[in-house]
Amino acid sequence: MGCLGPEGVRVSPGLGEGEVGPPGVPRARERLRYGVEIAHRLGALALVAHANDELAASERRVAQLAADDMSNKDIAQALFVTVKAVEVHLSSVYRKLEISSRRQLASTLADEL
């Protein structure tokens, strides 16, 4: 049974959580994406932000610096990691957020605030 979220949107906490690991992962991700899409359409930005918390802290740091127009090399130097690590994190962020460019990254992160 769902409950009302902060924006008055009925939510079902944990929907998809029991479907972790193969073969449940694709189904759980599909449900999460569908829920995020509905929340976004309804303007429930806090709920969208909560759902997007699937980003690891390191991915979020790299994503924010990329959204701030830093180059991969500059991000790597700022975080004391390799350029390859930055590329891997960005690839993961793009996949998780279903985006394909830094321009989309900036607007997606801005929507979370």
Secondary structure, 3 states (H helix, E strand, C coil): CCEECCCCCEECCCCCHHHCCCCHHHHHHHHHHHHHHHHHHHCCHHHHHHHHHHCCHHHHHHHHHHHCCCCHHHHHHHHCCCHHHHHHHHHHHHHHHCCCCHHHHHHHHHHHC
